[in-house]
Amino acid sequence: MAHIHRFKDRAHAGALLARQLRRYAHAPDAIVLALPRGGVPVGFAIAQRLGIGLDVLVVRKLGMPHHEEFAMGAVGSGGVRVLQPGVPGLMGVTAQDLEAVTARELAELARRERAYRGIGDDAAGGTRTAPDLRGSTAILVDDGIATGSTVGAAIQVLRRMQPRKLVLAVPVAPPATVHKLAPQVDELVCLSAPPLFRSVGQWYDAFEQTSDEQVQALLTAARQPQAASHPTTGGQNDENTDDG
């Protein structure tokens, strides 16, 4: 069972996770896929210390018409759509309903991907496409999990993208959620599974909202040569990372 940790901030949580994931350091087929927005600072710290790539996995829930709190599926990066069994038809959802909700959420997903990838840094000055994950080791990262609904949708989307191995790495989640998600991935790394869990933010000293601009900056920085201040192991940024 995971120990109970507190984290200074998302970078601190990522540094701790990188220690647990160090067997993937410099693996040519490994990539960190962070869930925006809060998962990106965590994923950046992991990717920098392991010397592997970083990208985002944008996932949008497909909510039931008039009952959007209930998910009938999800869409994700690469145009992948995953549906719950029985959809369309479930709870009276028609094919027309499904396509309308899908179109709306795909538009929002495309907007977010333009924000995160359309920053004109490739040779042609255009957007970067989602990575081809076939045969890769995909390390899915968020800053924490509560119910697991978003991460569960992300796992389903990733499975459709055919990675060779799917690893879920998170700083904190309640034990029941860890138990629910563990069979859905090839490996699960969770640093802290406190039984008295109210929210992800309660386990961080600093838990400010991450902006789109911060996500863009971290994705840009991740594509630069490794900085000396982000070694694979050790270093001043890992100082006191065993506290809490």
Beta strands, then each sheet from edge to edge (+ up, - down):
strand 1: 30-34
strand 2: 53-56
strand 3: 59-64
strand 4: 67-76
strand 5: 80-83
strand 6: 137-141
strand 7: 165-172
strand 8: 187-192
sheet 1: 2+ 1+ 6+ 7+ 8+
sheet 2: 3+ 4- 5+
end
